[in-house]
Amino acid sequence: MVSESFKYITATFLLVSFLTYSLVLYFHSPPPLGQSTESTAAGKLLWQKYNCTACHQIYGLGGYLGPDLTNVYSKKGIQHIKAFLKTGSNTMPDYHLSDDEIESICDFLKVIDASGNSDPRLFIKNSNGTIQLIQ
Ligand code: HEC
């Protein structure tokens, strides 16, 4: 039979662990976000309007017909993105976007690039359960 004092010690230990862990997570600063502007907001609306997420992922979420676009801005560059948006390809639709719309989508993808990373191999798992990007 378990003694009363053992139950209290266990309950206290669990409570202190829970509060300590909550405090650690609470004071853990989130990754810095990119600067959001009117143009990036317009880019996000275009992303939703044309349902780009049906084929592309951002932060690993979305369709799998096209590649993940979280870090396409830094990996492939703005000219590469513009070329795809301007003409499409065999498998990527051409939306006949205006230059302003293309600019907005590029700005949106720039902010996404600065605020996340889609490659799980670039993360270190911390002992407190959070993850950290390898610099
Ligand atoms: C019907 C599916 C589909 C939709 C919807 C779609 N794409 Fe694509 N996209 C693709 C495919 C497939 C590729 C790869 C094409 C290739 O390599 O020829 C691609 C490639 C790209 C690339 C180049 C990525 C790279 O790593 O080279 C960009 C940028 C892109 N798409 C942006 C967009 C944006 C922005 C939208 C919404 C306006 C969109 N796509 C909507 C299918 C789609």
Residues whose N, C-alpha, C, O or C-beta is under 5 A from the ligand:
A	BS01	HEC	L46 Y50 N51 C52 A54 C55 L65 G66 P67 V72 I81 F84 S89 N90 T91 M92 P93 I105
